[in-house]
């Protein structure tokens, strides 16, 4: 039975890590696209330009929340696996 709880905790950590990397990576790509387009002097369309500017504003904080949740789940798992060590 302990194997199942450890396996689900590892799965949760992997999911949080992948979500954080995807959100932060896509945000960086969106920022680079906006900077490249602004550097060339071209205009972004209303739909794509607004989406590319707003996406990092939402995705970067969500990525940071996923990283914090990843650390919290890691600490919880360590305490569960080693209950005698209090520091």
Backbone torsions as a table, in degrees:
resi	resn	phi	psi	omega
1	UNK	NA	-38.8	178.1
2	UNK	-62.8	-27.2	179.0
3	UNK	-63.0	-37.6	-179.0
4	UNK	-65.7	-42.2	-179.5
5	UNK	-68.8	-36.3	178.4
6	UNK	-68.4	-39.0	-179.7
7	UNK	-65.4	-42.0	-179.9
8	UNK	-69.0	-33.3	177.1
9	UNK	-66.8	-41.7	177.0
10	UNK	-64.3	-36.4	178.1
11	UNK	-65.9	-43.0	178.3
12	UNK	-61.6	-41.2	179.0
13	UNK	-65.4	-40.3	177.5
14	UNK	-64.0	-43.2	-179.7
15	UNK	-62.7	-45.7	178.8
16	UNK	-62.1	-40.1	179.9
17	UNK	-65.5	-44.8	179.5
18	UNK	-64.6	-40.8	179.2
19	UNK	-64.2	-43.6	-179.8
20	UNK	-62.5	-45.8	-179.8
21	UNK	-63.6	-41.4	-179.2
22	UNK	-65.7	-46.2	-178.4
23	UNK	-64.5	-46.1	-178.1
24	UNK	-69.5	-40.9	178.5
25	UNK	-62.8	-44.9	178.3
26	UNK	-66.5	-33.6	177.3
27	UNK	-65.5	-43.0	179.0
28	UNK	-64.1	-41.1	178.1
29	UNK	-63.2	-42.3	179.2
30	UNK	-63.7	-41.0	178.7
31	UNK	-64.1	-43.0	179.3
32	UNK	-63.9	-37.7	177.9
33	UNK	-64.9	-45.1	179.9
34	UNK	-62.7	-41.8	178.7
35	UNK	-65.4	-40.0	179.7
36	UNK	-66.1	-42.4	179.5
37	UNK	-67.6	-41.2	178.9
38	UNK	-66.6	-33.9	178.9
39	UNK	-67.7	-31.5	179.4
40	UNK	-84.2	-13.2	179.9
41	UNK	85.7	3.8	179.2
42	UNK	-76.8	163.6	179.7
43	UNK	-104.6	139.4	173.5
44	UNK	-86.7	148.5	176.1
45	UNK	-67.6	162.3	-175.9
46	UNK	-62.5	-41.5	-176.8
47	UNK	-73.8	-52.6	-176.5
48	UNK	-70.1	-38.6	-179.3
49	UNK	-64.5	-44.6	178.5
50	UNK	-65.3	-39.8	179.7
51	UNK	-66.8	-42.0	-179.0
52	UNK	-68.5	-29.1	179.6
53	UNK	-81.2	-37.8	-175.8
54	UNK	-81.8	-30.7	-175.5
55	UNK	-55.4	-48.9	179.2
56	UNK	-63.4	-28.9	179.1
57	UNK	-65.8	-26.9	179.4
58	UNK	-97.1	-42.2	-171.9
59	UNK	-74.9	-35.7	-179.5
60	UNK	-64.4	-46.0	175.0
61	UNK	-64.1	-36.6	177.2
62	UNK	-65.1	-38.7	175.8
63	UNK	-63.4	-39.9	177.5
64	UNK	-65.6	-39.1	176.9
65	UNK	-63.6	-39.3	177.3
66	UNK	-64.1	-37.9	179.0
67	UNK	-67.3	-41.6	177.0
68	UNK	-62.8	-43.4	178.0
69	UNK	-63.3	-34.0	177.2
70	UNK	-64.3	-44.1	177.6
71	UNK	-64.8	-40.2	-179.8
72	UNK	-65.0	-44.3	178.7
73	UNK	-65.0	-34.2	176.3
74	UNK	-65.3	-41.8	178.3
75	UNK	-66.1	-39.9	178.6
76	UNK	-63.6	-42.0	179.7
77	UNK	-65.8	-40.5	177.8
78	UNK	-62.8	-41.3	178.8
79	UNK	-66.7	-35.5	179.5
80	UNK	-69.7	-38.3	-178.5
81	UNK	-77.2	-25.8	-177.3
82	UNK	-132.7	73.5	-174.3
83	UNK	-71.6	-20.7	-177.1
84	UNK	-77.9	-22.5	-176.4
85	UNK	-89.7	106.2	175.4
86	UNK	-112.0	123.6	-176.7
87	UNK	-140.3	NA	NA
